[in-house]
Amino acid sequence: MPSPFVPRLGTNYCPTDEEILEINVLLVEPILRLKGLDDEITNLQKVMDKLAEERGRVAAYIEAHKALISPVRRLPLDIIQELFVACLPTHRNCVMSASEAPVLLGRVCSSWRAISHTTPRLWSSLHVVEPLQNLADPTSASFEEKVARRLEITQTWLGRSGQCPLSISLQSALEPASPPGTATPSGTSMRFMRTLLAFAPRWQHVRFTAPLSLLSEVMSHFDAEVPLLETVAFQQPPDYNSPLSAWGPFNILRGARISSLSIPGAIFLSTHLPLQWSQLTTLIVGGPKWSVPLTLTSNTLLPVISKCPELRSPVVPT
């Protein structure tokens, strides 16, 4: 827009009274034009907003209908189940977490939940961790609620596994009522162990990390058949030393298919381990050095090793 004041624009020039009047007259038309442009922009913005709203509705309509013809909806059930199984961890047992398969899969939609709950292989492995007790309040009702809830989940989880072979691991927790130095297994640990024992006929791989008092008590009175059992691992929690009274044979090891055993040196007594030694491919004897009896030496292990012609992994008294 032409203006006689172009040379003065952007300077510190102070106009005269006459020039001020001239400038005011000069700006009348541009000010009106600016208001008209603002009004036009406002109207156009309203039109754009309305179009954007309509576009959103149309796009949602299209996407909702496209979802109906999505190829994944036409996948056979067995393929979906295989994809679900592929989501499981391969280096450890499944945990009770809503952020991991199989629980996570059932939180996507009702259809996936129905599929996951009726796919036994998804529930054939489980790592159970006993809840920690509040040391400040060992009789806390909330602790008992946690225990009851976790036992219920364990029962439901393994119940969904159908007739699948099971891979199970248990992480026992120390309780104030069972401090280090006692030979009596905690009541909570026994409850978890009894829940797992109900599924013993389908055990394939088991790992129990628990005080030796619990292991010796439970395994000495073990009378379930374990026809599928292949690998067994007993571990003692670190920094936990529980005295042991006499215990009987670990009848869990009568399984005809057992090929791998890991056991603390403190409870390694070959006469109490009714294994078919000739089929063992892995034998690990370990535990903290302070827990290994002085009588357990390489020389005492040699007769055992001589009965294991298929042994591929070493016996390690540590």
Secondary structure, DSSP 4 states (H G I P E B T S, - for coil): ---TTGGGTTS-----HHHHHHHHHHHHHHHHHHHHHHHHHHHHHHHHHHHHHHHHHHHHHHHHHHHHT-GGGGS-HHHHHHHHHHTS-SSS---S-TTSTTTGGGGT-HHHHHHHHT-GGGGSEEEEEPPPP-TT-TT-HHHHHHHHHHHHHHHHHHHTTTT--EEEEEE----TTS-TT--SPPHHHHHHHHHHHTTGGGEEEEEEE--HHHHHHHHHT-----TT--EEEEEPPTT-----------GGGG-TT--EEEEEGGG--GGG----GGG-SEEEEE--GGGS-TT--HHHHHHHHTT-TT--BPP---
